[in-house]
Amino acid sequence: LFGGVDMAGLPPGDPQLVSMIVNHLKTQGLFDQFRRDCLADVDTKPAYLNLKQRVDNFVSNHLSNHTWSPHLNKNQLRNNIRQLVLQSGMLEQGVDRIVAQVVDPKINHIFRPQVERVVREFLSPGSCSEEPPAPLLSTEVKPDSSIPEQGTQHFMIFISLQMSRVDLYL
């Protein structure tokens, strides 16, 4: 039983079970660790540099149409630019490329083993050893069918990256 719910009676993929596992992963600090690992890499990748340049150019072009004055409402202008950038679709497209360059290479050899370990510990407390996972001997990793291909770690990192990029640019 976990929080009054019999986990053994829940089928794999059950939304309640998935929610409990995601919350457990969050409380273990795994999502924060993944976010830190990815953000440490992001500013060196071509997709990020390209997106940054595109957003910088977009903002510069927009600002060139405004004349600065002490009475200019900077907050309103900033919010307007933010909306225009979001509506342009460039962030969504750029973030997809950033995820492909930063997150995807880490999914199978860094994130998946950690998520699988924590999920095993959650589903069978006390049955997992505390030793670190063995290093991978090949670059090909067969996905564990018990964890969806488009795992929640990918989604959470994608959302975090997207929100960080929006805040960084504006």
PETA-V325201 format. One record per pair of residues at least 12 apart in sequence whose ideal C-beta (glycine too) atoms are under 8 Angstrom apart, sorted by the first residue. I is the first residue (numbers start at 0). GAP is how many residues later the second one is. Records with the same first field share a line. If there is no record, write none. Layout:
I = GAP, GAP
//
This chain:
1 = 18
2 = 17
4 = 15
6 = 13, 116
11 = 134
12 = 135
17 = 134
19 = 102
20 = 98, 101
21 = 130
23 = 94, 98
24 = 90, 93, 94, 127, 128
27 = 90
29 = 84, 85, 88, 123
30 = 122, 125, 126, 129
32 = 81
33 = 72, 77, 119, 122, 123
34 = 121, 122, 125, 126
36 = 69, 73
37 = 64, 65, 68, 119, 122, 123
38 = 122, 125
40 = 61
41 = 56, 60, 119
44 = 53, 56, 57
45 = 55
46 = 47, 50, 51, 53, 54, 55
47 = 46, 50, 53, 54
49 = 44, 47
50 = 39, 40, 43, 44, 46, 47, 114
51 = 117
53 = 36, 40
54 = 30, 35, 36, 39, 114
55 = 113
57 = 26, 27, 30, 32
58 = 22, 26, 110, 111
61 = 19, 22
62 = 14, 18
77 = 92
80 = 89
81 = 84, 88
84 = 81, 84, 85
85 = 80
90 = 71, 74, 75
91 = 70
93 = 71
94 = 63, 66, 67, 70
97 = 63, 67
98 = 55, 58, 59, 62
101 = 59
102 = 51, 54, 55, 58
106 = 44, 46, 47
107 = 33, 35
108 = 27, 30, 32
110 = 40, 42, 43
111 = 29, 31, 32, 35, 39, 41
112 = 20
113 = 19
114 = 32, 36, 38
115 = 28, 31
116 = 16
118 = 27, 28
//
